[in-house]
Structures are given as structure tokens and as C-alpha cells.
Amino acid sequence: MSGCLEYVECPRCECIDTVAEKRNLIASVAAGILFFAGWWIIIDAAATVPSNDDFKHAYHTCGVLSTVAFFMINAISSAQVSGDSTETGCIGQTGARIWLFSGFFLAFGALIASCWILFGPYVVQQCCDDNLWPGIAVFLQNTFIFFGGIVFKFGRTEELWE
């Protein structure tokens, strides 16, 4: 019974080869759409709830930190982190690892802070008369920017750069 599907072959689709050739393009566009959607959501929340009592302007700090983390994570190539690069840059391999760790630290910190903003003031305390949209928007913004950074960092291949 263990070999009943052993000789079954699936036909290979030729479109997969063209997708593999355009991997960097697809990953870059997907990351850009996620980044744009995150900022678009928070702009919508700020426009629909302009009062500082319902949506504190300090909550935008999470999105700014998430954006800084996005750039920090993607400023370092994987070759610099692993030490395979011929050019170590001005900070070297250890500095690149610290920079990447700091970027991920900021990204996770912003994501956790956005969870706190969603559940602290909006879900538990009910600060805004059952209007959860600003808290949801802050969380979605940081989630989309975080996953946009992950897609942009790990979705592309650096072999095509050389």
C-alpha cells in the first residue's frame, strides 16, 4: 500500500518557469502593495476619526517604527549577514547582524505595541463608544508593513544581482 502513488507523475506547467524568472518582480510588487495598504488603512482611520479623544495621534508611532524597521531589515543583504559578500561595507558581518536584529526587534516591537493599542484602549476599555476601527487600523497597518518587509526580504533572490 505504500507504493500505490509511486509512479504517478503530475504534468509540469510551463508557466511556473516564467514565474520563477520574475520572482524578484513579484515579491517587490507584493511587498509594495502590502506597505501601501498598511499606510492607506491608517490614513483612512485618521480621516474618519479626526478627534484626538477617539484616536490619539501618538498611536501613529507604531507605524513609523514599523516603517523604519522595514527599511532597516531590507538595507542589509543576506550575503552580508552570512559573510559571503566580497564587500563587507562599513560595519562588517557582525554589524550587519546587529543591524538586522535591531530591525526585526523594532518590527516585532511595533507589532506587539499595535496589539496592545487594539486590545488596551479599544477592546477592553471601550474608549470610543464601540468604534473599534482606529484600533483595528493600527493593528492592520503594522501587520501589513511587517509582512511587506518579510516578503521583500525573503521573497527575492540575490543571485540575479550579481
N, C-alpha and C positions, 0 to 999 in steps of 0.2 A: 504494500500500500504506500510505502514511502516514495516510490519512483513513478507514480501514476502521471505526474505532470513534468517528468524529467525531460521529455523530448518535445514538449510544446514550445514553439517559438513565436514570439509576437513580431509582427511586421514592423520594421523600422521606418519611422516617419522622417521624411527628408527635411521637414520644417524645423526639426529640433537642431539641425546643424546651423541653420541661419540664426536661430535664437541664441545659440552658444557664441556665434560670432559677434552678436550685438549685445552681449551680456553687460558691458560697461554702460552702454546707452540706456538699456532698460533699467538697470539699477540706479543710474543717475536720475532718470526721469521719475521713477517711483519714489526715490528719496526726496526729490524736489516737490512732488505732489504732496507727500506727507508733511513736509516742512511748511508748505504754503497752506495746507488745510488746517494745521495747528494754529498758525497765526490768524487765519481767516476766522476761525471759530472764536478766538478771544477778542478779535475786533468786533465781531457780531455781538458778543456778550457785553462789551464795553459800550456799544452803541445802543443796545436795547435796555440796559440798566445803567444809566449815567450817574445815578446818585451814589455818593461815597458811602452812604449808610448801608445800602444793599450790596454794593460791590466795591470793596476797598481797593484803592489804587495800588496799595502795597502788594496785592496779590499778583501783580504783573512781574514781580521779581523772579518768581519761579520760571516763567517763560524766558526771561532774559538770561538767567543762569543756564537754562536748558539749551538756549541758542549758543551761548559761549562754549558750553560743553560739546555741542555739535561740531563747532569749528576746531576745538582742541583735539577731539578724537580723530578727526579726519585730516589734521595738519601733519600727522606722522604716518609715514608709510610702514607697511608690515615688514619690509626689508630692514628698516632702521631699528625696529623693535627686536627682530630676531638676530640682528648683527650681520646679515648677509649683504648689506649695502656697501658699495665701494666708497661712497661718500657718507661719512658719519654725521655731517652737519656740525653745528656749533655746540651741541650738547652731548653728542655721543650716544652710545647704546643705552647706558644707564639713565641718562637724562631723557631719552625718548620714552623709556619705560615709565619713568616717573611722570612725564607729561601725559602719557596715555592713561595711566592710573588716575591722575588728577582729573582728567576729562571724564572718565567713567564715574569717578566719585561725585563730581558735580552733576552729571546726568542722573544718577540714581538718587542723589540728594534732592534734586528738583522734582523728580517723580514722586518721591516719598512726601515731600512738602506739599505737592499738589493733592495727594491723597488726604493729607491732614486738613488742607483747606476745604476739600469737598466734605469730609465727614465731620470735622470740628464745627465750624460755624454754620454750615448749611444743612446737614442731615441731623445732627444731634441737637444743636441749639435752636434750629428753625429760625434763624435771624431775619429771614426775608419774606415772611408770610407765604410759605410754601413755594417760593420761587427758587428752585434748585439749579436753574440754568447757569448762573455765574460759576457755581462750584463745579458743575459738570464740565463747563467750558474750560476752566483752568486745568482740570484733570485731563481732558481730551487734548488740549494744546500740548501739554508736556508729554503725554503718551505718544502723540503723533511725531513730535520733534525727536523724542528718544528713539522711536523705531525708524524714523527717517535717517538718523545718524548711524544706526546699526546697519541698515540696508546700504547706505552709502559707503560705510567702512568695509563690510564683509561681503557685499553683493558684487563688488567689482573685482576684477583680476588685474594685477600689476604687471603681468607678463607682457601685455600689449604695449606698455610704456617704454620698454627697452628697445 
